[in-house]
Amino acid sequence: MRHFLIRHFISLTFFCLTAGLMPLMATAQSADPFENGWTLNAGDSRLRYMSVKKGNVAETNSFATLSGLITEGGKAQIRVLLDSVDTKVDLRNVRMRFLFFETFLHPEATITAQLDPDVLRDLHNTRRKLINLNFTLSLHGVTVEKTAEVAIALINNDRVTVSATTPIALTLTEFNLEGGREKLQEAASVTILPLGIVSFDFVFDRSSPGTPPDMAQLMQSVAPGSAALETKGTMDREACVGRFEILSRTGNIYFTTGSARLANKSKPLLDNLYDIVNRCPDLSIEIAGHTDSDGGTKSNQRLSERRAGAVGHYLQGKGIAASRMMIVGYGEAKPLHPNTSKANKSKNRRIEFSVLN
């Protein structure tokens, strides 16, 4: 009996010690910072940009839909769905999407970098390191190489953060966004400085053993069309009217010179237009064509009518009833700007949309 009690005591002691050590063993710090790879925790991550308008009014906005990873080899990539731009105001979001980022042409931005395993090998001991990180930013059809100081902090063995230590200044000209700034200024009647100030706090969780993340998985994670932060389904009159006014300012409906044939590059915007008209089922719209002053008055009148008709025909082909659309041509009678320069004439050649009832 005594021997049984001793053996039982030893077994119980071993069990308790083992049970006590198991949590420590499970959270033991790995010497390899990229073991199993890392996946972005989108809910805990933040990507913000600040713009300055009216000379000294700063606004900070963010993006709601992010995805990303760090592979076992240290390659990092963040995918930003630009439709998810969040200014906390619905129509301001729409302006940013259609007028500035032109998300119907450029739905996402990507940030790519290569982390050096040797530099971060002792992260499990230091817990936090500052490094100068070279990265590439692809935005609005342009890819630019940049360098930023970032802080990499190991929160625990299964979570790491990557944060900018100082804001990153991006000029709009280097990403061909100057035209978007001009459209925003006209739409909002404000001046906007030609740069953005970007900051980020990315949180990554370690992937499970045997299931490392890969780039193909990242690209398939979220569809751009599902990311827009706006009212779903049927929209009210205010939302519809505001969107039609914004669409009229895009300047992204193109025709073959001197004709009413829609160029293929017009289709991304027209498909977005269809989506909006379809979600405003109780409203009828006017589709108005306008030209510059080049050519004869009568020929410009006919051309404006035919171009407006081509847009209406496109929408009708996608299912919008002809009875909901009034096709009007104004020729050169309603210019936005004096026809005194090539740039002004380009702005005067346009299709406008407005609500009739």
C-alpha positions, -999 to +999 in steps of 0.1 A: +000+000+000+029+023+009+046+016-025+013+023-043+009+056-026+045+066-034+040+057-070+007+075-071+023+106-056+052+106-081+028+102-110+005+130-098+035+153-092+049+145-128+014+152-142+011+185-124+046+196-135+040+186-171+006+204-171+022+235-157+050+234-183+027+228-214+016+264-217+052+276-215+062+250-241+034+261-264+044+297-262+081+292-264+097+319-285+110+307-319+144+318-331+131+319-367+109+351-370+092+337-402+085+302-391+052+291-407+047+326-422+023+353-411-012+364-421-025+400-417-051+404-390-072+429-409-095+437-380-066+449-359-046+466-386-048+502-397-038+521-429-045+559-428-038+589-449-041+626-441-049+653-466-048+690-461-075+713-476-083+750-474-046+757-465-047+743-429-076+719-425-063+683-420-085+653-425-075+617-417-092+589-435-086+551-437-092+520-457-115+493-443-105+463-464-069+450-462-053+417-467-017+406-465+010+381-455+046+375-447+059+343-463+084+320-446+111+336-468+103+371-455+084+384-485+057+408-473+027+421-492-003+442-483-033+445-506-055+476-502-090+476-518-095+512-527-133+509-529-131+506-491-118+542-486-136+554-455-140+592-449-171+586-426-192+604-452-210+584-479-208+608-509-173+618-499-163+582-502-179+581-537-159+612-547-127+595-536-135+563-555-147+578-588-129+611-590-096+605-572-086+569-571-107+559-602-113+525-587-133+514-617-099+514-635-075+508-606-094+488-579-064+481-555-030+493-543-003+469-532+027+473-509+055+448-513+087+444-493+114+418-486+123+414-449+158+402-441+158+371-419+193+378-406+184+413-394+154+400-375+169+367-363+172+380-327+137+395-326+126+369-301+152+383-277+150+421-285+112+420-289+113+452-310+136+465-337+138+496-359+148+490-395+149+509-427+127+490-450+127+493-488+093+487-503+074+492-536+040+509-537+018+502-567-011+527-569-032+541-598-012+522-624+022+534-612+048+515-592+073+535-571+101+524-548+103+539-513+121+536-480+106+540-446+117+534-410+095+508-394+092+493-360+088+455-359+076+443-325+070+407-314+040+408-291+041+371-285+052+341-304+021+342-325+017+380-332+039+406-346+033+443-355+049+463-383+044+501-379+056+533-395+077+553-370+071+585-388+044+596-414+053+589-450+047+617-475+035+608-510+032+634-538+003+630-561+022+637-592+043+606-589+012+585-590-006+604-617-032+616-592-030+653-599-060+651-623-080+635-595-070+663-571-083+689-596-116+670-599-120+669-562-112+706-559-139+714-584-165+691-569-160+703-533-150+739-542-119+737-520-081+738-524-062+706-516-025+703-511-009+679-537+004+653-513-009+627-488+006+617-455+004+580-448+008+560-416+002+523-408+000+498-381-001+462-395-008+433-372+002+398-383-007+364-367+016+334-372+001+308-395-004+272-382+023+247-389+020+231-423-003+258-437+020+287-448+003+316-466+010+322-502+006+350-527-021+332-547-042+329-515-038+366-508-050+376-543-081+355-540-091+366-505-115+395-513-132+405-545-129+443-551-166+448-558-176+435-524-155+460-505-173+493-511-185+510-479-219+523-490-256+515-487-264+482-502-294+476-525-318+503-534-306+539-525-326+569-515-330+600-536-302+620-520-277+591-525-287+587-562-286+624-570-252+628-554-238+599-573-251+611-607-235+645-600-202+628-592-203+606-623-208+636-644-174+649-633-153+618-639-145+625-676-140+588-682-165+582-709-146+583-742-156+583-779-137+579-811-127+614-823-155+630-841-179+601-837-204+586-812-187+552-810-179+544-774-143+535-767-137+502-749-120+521-720-153+537-713-169+504-702-155+502-666-172+535-657-204+527-677-207+494-658-205+513-625-231+537-639-254+509-647-251+496-611-261+530-597-290+535-621-302+499-613-301+508-576-322+539-581-353+522-597-378+549-589-359+577-606-357+587-643-325+603-655-314+627-681-283+617-701-269+649-717-242+652-743-219+683-746-192+692-770-165+719-773-167+746-799-146+730-826-166+723-857-199+737-868-228+744-844-252+721-861-227+692-864-218+696-827-255+695-818-260+663-837-228+648-822-238+656-787-272+639-792-256+608-807-231+605-780-257+608-753-277+582-772-248+558-773-246+559-735-284+553-732-281+524-757-254+508-736-275+510-704-305+497-722-285+468-734-277+459-698-314+460-688-323+497-680-357+505-695-356+532-722-386+549-706-363+558-676-338+577-697-342+611-715-315+615-741-305+652-747-278+669-767-267+705-759-239+707-784-215+735-775-242+757-758-233+749-722-195+749-718-180+745-683-150+766-693-141+790-721-130+771-751-096+788-751-073+759-744-069+722-751-075+713-715-107+734-713-120+719-745-114+684-731-135+693-700-163+707-721-166+674-741-186+654-716-216+633-707-237+646-677-263+627-657-291+642-636-323+631-620-356+641-636-382+632-609 
